[in-house]
Amino acid sequence: MADRDSGSEQGGGGGGAPGAGGSGSGGGGPGGGLQHETQELASKRVDIQNKRFYLDVKQNAKGRFLKIAEVGAGGNKSRLTLSMSVAVEFRDYLGDFIEHYAQLGPSQPPELAQAADEPRRALKSEFLVRENRKYYMDLKENQRGRFLRIRQTVNRGPGLGSTQGQTIALPAQGLIEFRDALAKLIDDYGVEEEPAELPEGTSLTVDNKRFFFDVGSNKYGVFMRVSEVKPTYRNSITVPYKVWAKFGHTFCKYSEEMKKIQEKQRDKRAAAAASGPEPQAETESSAAAAGPPGALLQADEPEED
């Protein structure tokens, strides 16, 4: 493994001095102020068997990222592009593959594999999706030995589908050296993203339900997750920050409408309660005027001699 100057992928001419930060623009004068959009910050080279692997840390207006290039014996190149945050996850996955590879027994002889007449399945597989890129990692085996195949596809957007993708193959016996080179670049140039400053979550209890309001953020922006929790189940929705005001306005609108409806219902009940007792009072007054029960019978009874 060796560090090298910038220029692994710039293609002809990048003979700038180490640390120049770009390919051969050659100029530092006034015209050189128009620097290349992408700068190369550091690079490492790892040789495994008859392959060369270049790990380049670069930077542009969107931030830092890592390019991994595989150069075969014939000079063919395959490249992967990873953000620095994905590179950290990729490093951790490499550690898992290294541990799994160390626990495997000896390779199966090709003759036995052909005699079994069965396709060789991956010894271990992982799948990583970040932003518009997908990474497929498969530890496989063929006649030349075991290797880690890494394939990247890019989603170009709705209706455009995915690109054909790029694939590199790391011989298994070089995984540790490759992982260590990657880890060194991450330690030196990884950008630690500061956590977004967000309001603290809160909750409220209604009857036997509890509602949680938790504010979070991801690559799409800030959001609020509203969770309804009961002893038997949990349900939640996610509301993007851009519609919080509309949600709040809608809740307030329906709250006011419901308040008016309830006030009308209370008025109706009050009116019904005020008019209801009158017929009952008339009946009672009539009964009182008629005298106590049995009075008429007593009046009609003849006197005894």
VENVENWO-V491152 format. One record per residue. PSI is psi in radians with two decimals (NA if undefined). OMEGA is omega in whole degrees, 0 to 359 (NA if undefined). NEAR is the number of other C-alpha atoms within 8 Angstrom. Layout:
# VENVENWO-V491152
psi=PSI omega=OMEGA near=NEAR
psi=PSI omega=OMEGA near=NEAR
This chain:
# VENVENWO-V491152
psi=2.46 omega=181 near=7
psi=2.48 omega=170 near=6
psi=2.67 omega=179 near=7
psi=2.91 omega=180 near=7
psi=2.92 omega=179 near=10
psi=2.70 omega=176 near=16
psi=0.33 omega=180 near=10
psi=-0.51 omega=186 near=8
psi=0.00 omega=185 near=4
psi=-0.30 omega=179 near=8
psi=2.88 omega=200 near=7
psi=2.20 omega=166 near=4
psi=-0.21 omega=188 near=7
psi=1.15 omega=182 near=12
psi=0.49 omega=181 near=7
psi=2.83 omega=179 near=11
psi=2.75 omega=177 near=6
psi=2.41 omega=180 near=7
psi=0.04 omega=179 near=7
psi=-0.43 omega=173 near=8
psi=0.22 omega=177 near=9
psi=2.98 omega=178 near=14
psi=-3.13 omega=199 near=14
psi=1.18 omega=171 near=8
psi=-0.51 omega=171 near=10
psi=-0.12 omega=187 near=6
psi=2.45 omega=173 near=6
psi=0.12 omega=182 near=7
psi=-2.90 omega=182 near=6
psi=-0.72 omega=180 near=5
psi=-0.44 omega=180 near=7
psi=-0.09 omega=177 near=10
psi=-0.43 omega=177 near=7
psi=1.33 omega=183 near=5
psi=2.82 omega=179 near=7
psi=2.62 omega=183 near=8
psi=-0.59 omega=181 near=6
psi=2.29 omega=178 near=9
psi=2.51 omega=176 near=11
psi=2.18 omega=184 near=12
psi=-0.63 omega=182 near=11
psi=2.81 omega=180 near=10
psi=2.55 omega=174 near=13
psi=2.66 omega=179 near=12
psi=2.34 omega=178 near=12
psi=2.17 omega=177 near=12
psi=2.13 omega=178 near=9
psi=2.05 omega=184 near=11
psi=-2.19 omega=182 near=5
psi=0.37 omega=181 near=7
psi=2.64 omega=173 near=10
psi=2.38 omega=178 near=11
psi=2.26 omega=179 near=12
psi=2.27 omega=176 near=13
psi=1.95 omega=185 near=12
psi=2.18 omega=172 near=13
psi=2.17 omega=183 near=14
psi=2.95 omega=182 near=13
psi=2.41 omega=172 near=12
psi=-2.88 omega=185 near=9
psi=-0.42 omega=181 near=6
psi=-0.20 omega=180 near=5
psi=-2.91 omega=181 near=6
psi=2.62 omega=179 near=12
psi=2.96 omega=184 near=11
psi=2.33 omega=173 near=13
psi=2.28 omega=177 near=13
psi=2.15 omega=180 near=11
psi=2.32 omega=173 near=12
psi=2.20 omega=178 near=14
psi=2.03 omega=181 near=12
psi=-3.12 omega=182 near=10
psi=-0.56 omega=180 near=7
psi=0.04 omega=179 near=5
psi=-0.01 omega=179 near=6
psi=2.48 omega=183 near=8
psi=2.48 omega=169 near=8
psi=2.45 omega=186 near=10
psi=2.52 omega=171 near=11
psi=2.61 omega=177 near=11
psi=2.25 omega=181 near=8
psi=2.40 omega=168 near=10
psi=2.84 omega=182 near=9
psi=-0.57 omega=177 near=12
psi=-0.66 omega=176 near=8
psi=-0.62 omega=178 near=9
psi=-0.63 omega=177 near=12
psi=-0.79 omega=178 near=10
psi=-0.68 omega=179 near=8
psi=-0.71 omega=177 near=8
psi=-0.75 omega=180 near=11
psi=-0.68 omega=177 near=8
psi=-0.69 omega=178 near=9
psi=-0.69 omega=177 near=10
psi=-0.69 omega=178 near=9
psi=-0.73 omega=180 near=8
psi=-0.66 omega=179 near=10
psi=-0.77 omega=179 near=11
psi=-0.74 omega=180 near=8
psi=-0.73 omega=180 near=9
psi=-0.66 omega=181 near=8
psi=-0.43 omega=182 near=6
psi=-0.15 omega=181 near=6
psi=2.63 omega=175 near=6
psi=-3.00 omega=179 near=4
psi=2.69 omega=180 near=4
psi=2.61 omega=177 near=7
psi=2.27 omega=179 near=6
psi=2.47 omega=181 near=7
psi=-0.59 omega=182 near=8
psi=-0.71 omega=180 near=6
psi=-0.66 omega=179 near=8
psi=-0.71 omega=179 near=11
psi=-0.64 omega=180 near=8
psi=-0.61 omega=179 near=6
psi=-0.33 omega=177 near=6
psi=0.74 omega=179 near=6
psi=2.43 omega=176 near=6
psi=2.48 omega=182 near=4
psi=2.06 omega=178 near=8
psi=2.82 omega=178 near=5
psi=2.45 omega=178 near=9
psi=-0.49 omega=176 near=8
psi=2.46 omega=182 near=9
psi=2.56 omega=174 near=9
psi=2.79 omega=185 near=8
psi=2.29 omega=184 near=8
psi=2.23 omega=178 near=7
psi=2.15 omega=177 near=8
psi=2.22 omega=181 near=7
psi=-2.17 omega=182 near=5
psi=0.32 omega=182 near=8
psi=2.53 omega=176 near=10
psi=2.43 omega=181 near=11
psi=2.18 omega=179 near=11
psi=2.17 omega=182 near=12
psi=2.13 omega=183 near=11
psi=2.14 omega=172 near=12
psi=2.01 omega=187 near=13
psi=3.12 omega=182 near=13
psi=2.39 omega=173 near=12
psi=-2.88 omega=184 near=8
psi=-0.44 omega=182 near=6
psi=-0.11 omega=179 near=5
psi=-2.85 omega=182 near=9
psi=2.56 omega=184 near=11
psi=2.78 omega=176 near=12
psi=2.02 omega=178 near=12
psi=2.24 omega=180 near=13
psi=2.11 omega=182 near=11
psi=2.38 omega=181 near=11
psi=2.33 omega=172 near=12
psi=2.66 omega=182 near=12
psi=2.24 omega=176 near=10
psi=2.05 omega=184 near=10
psi=-0.16 omega=180 near=9
psi=3.01 omega=182 near=6
psi=2.27 omega=178 near=5
psi=-0.18 omega=182 near=4
psi=-0.29 omega=177 near=7
psi=-2.89 omega=181 near=8
psi=2.67 omega=175 near=9
psi=2.92 omega=181 near=8
psi=-0.52 omega=176 near=5
psi=2.84 omega=178 near=9
psi=2.56 omega=182 near=10
psi=2.36 omega=170 near=11
psi=2.72 omega=180 near=12
psi=2.04 omega=180 near=9
psi=2.05 omega=174 near=10
psi=2.38 omega=188 near=12
psi=-0.61 omega=183 near=11
psi=-0.15 omega=177 near=7
psi=0.16 omega=184 near=9
psi=-0.70 omega=182 near=11
psi=-0.79 omega=180 near=8
psi=-0.71 omega=179 near=9
psi=-0.79 omega=180 near=9
psi=-0.71 omega=181 near=11
psi=-0.68 omega=178 near=8
psi=-0.73 omega=178 near=10
psi=-0.77 omega=181 near=11
psi=-0.66 omega=179 near=10
psi=-0.75 omega=179 near=8
psi=-0.68 omega=179 near=11
psi=-0.74 omega=179 near=11
psi=-0.66 omega=185 near=7
psi=-0.58 omega=190 near=6
psi=-0.01 omega=178 near=7
psi=2.42 omega=180 near=10
psi=2.02 omega=178 near=6
psi=2.08 omega=180 near=4
psi=2.20 omega=178 near=4
psi=2.39 omega=179 near=4
psi=2.46 omega=181 near=4
psi=2.48 omega=177 near=5
psi=2.02 omega=186 near=4
psi=2.68 omega=176 near=6
psi=2.67 omega=177 near=5
psi=2.63 omega=178 near=6
psi=2.85 omega=178 near=8
psi=3.06 omega=180 near=7
psi=2.81 omega=174 near=8
psi=2.63 omega=183 near=7
psi=2.28 omega=177 near=8
psi=2.02 omega=183 near=7
psi=-2.15 omega=180 near=4
psi=0.28 omega=179 near=6
psi=2.69 omega=173 near=9
psi=2.32 omega=181 near=11
psi=2.26 omega=179 near=12
psi=2.39 omega=178 near=13
psi=1.87 omega=184 near=11
psi=2.21 omega=180 near=10
psi=2.30 omega=179 near=12
psi=-3.13 omega=178 near=9
psi=2.64 omega=174 near=9
psi=-2.86 omega=184 near=6
psi=-0.33 omega=181 near=5
psi=-0.20 omega=179 near=5
psi=-2.86 omega=182 near=8
psi=2.54 omega=181 near=10
psi=2.91 omega=173 near=11
psi=2.26 omega=175 near=12
psi=2.06 omega=178 near=13
psi=2.07 omega=184 near=12
psi=2.30 omega=174 near=11
psi=2.10 omega=186 near=11
psi=2.20 omega=173 near=11
psi=2.94 omega=180 near=9
psi=-0.47 omega=186 near=4
psi=-0.28 omega=181 near=4
psi=2.96 omega=178 near=6
psi=2.34 omega=179 near=8
psi=2.56 omega=183 near=7
psi=2.72 omega=173 near=8
psi=2.73 omega=179 near=7
psi=2.21 omega=184 near=8
psi=2.05 omega=179 near=10
psi=2.61 omega=183 near=10
psi=-0.61 omega=186 near=9
psi=-0.27 omega=180 near=5
psi=0.18 omega=179 near=8
psi=-0.80 omega=182 near=9
psi=-0.72 omega=179 near=7
psi=-0.72 omega=177 near=7
psi=-0.80 omega=180 near=8
psi=-0.74 omega=179 near=8
psi=-0.72 omega=180 near=8
psi=-0.74 omega=178 near=8
psi=-0.78 omega=180 near=8
psi=-0.69 omega=180 near=8
psi=-0.87 omega=182 near=8
psi=-0.50 omega=176 near=8
psi=-0.75 omega=178 near=8
psi=-0.75 omega=180 near=8
psi=-0.73 omega=180 near=8
psi=-0.61 omega=178 near=8
psi=-0.74 omega=178 near=8
psi=-0.74 omega=179 near=8
psi=-0.75 omega=180 near=8
psi=-0.63 omega=177 near=8
psi=-0.72 omega=177 near=8
psi=-0.74 omega=180 near=8
psi=-0.68 omega=178 near=8
psi=-0.70 omega=179 near=8
psi=-0.72 omega=179 near=8
psi=-0.75 omega=180 near=8
psi=-0.66 omega=179 near=8
psi=-0.72 omega=179 near=8
psi=-0.73 omega=179 near=8
psi=-0.67 omega=179 near=8
psi=-0.59 omega=181 near=8
psi=-0.61 omega=182 near=7
psi=-0.30 omega=185 near=7
psi=-0.77 omega=186 near=8
psi=-0.30 omega=185 near=8
psi=-0.90 omega=178 near=7
psi=-0.63 omega=180 near=7
psi=-0.64 omega=179 near=8
psi=-0.72 omega=178 near=8
psi=-0.73 omega=180 near=8
psi=-0.74 omega=180 near=8
psi=-0.70 omega=180 near=8
psi=-0.66 omega=178 near=8
psi=-0.73 omega=180 near=8
psi=-0.63 omega=179 near=8
psi=-0.69 omega=179 near=8
psi=-0.53 omega=182 near=6
psi=-0.22 omega=179 near=6
psi=3.05 omega=182 near=7
psi=2.70 omega=180 near=6
psi=2.40 omega=179 near=5
psi=-0.14 omega=181 near=6
psi=-0.71 omega=182 near=8
psi=-0.68 omega=180 near=7
psi=-0.68 omega=179 near=7
psi=-0.63 omega=180 near=7
psi=-0.56 omega=185 near=6
psi=-0.24 omega=182 near=6
psi=2.32 omega=179 near=6
psi=2.65 omega=178 near=4
psi=2.55 omega=178 near=4
psi=2.46 omega=176 near=3
psi=NA omega=NA near=2
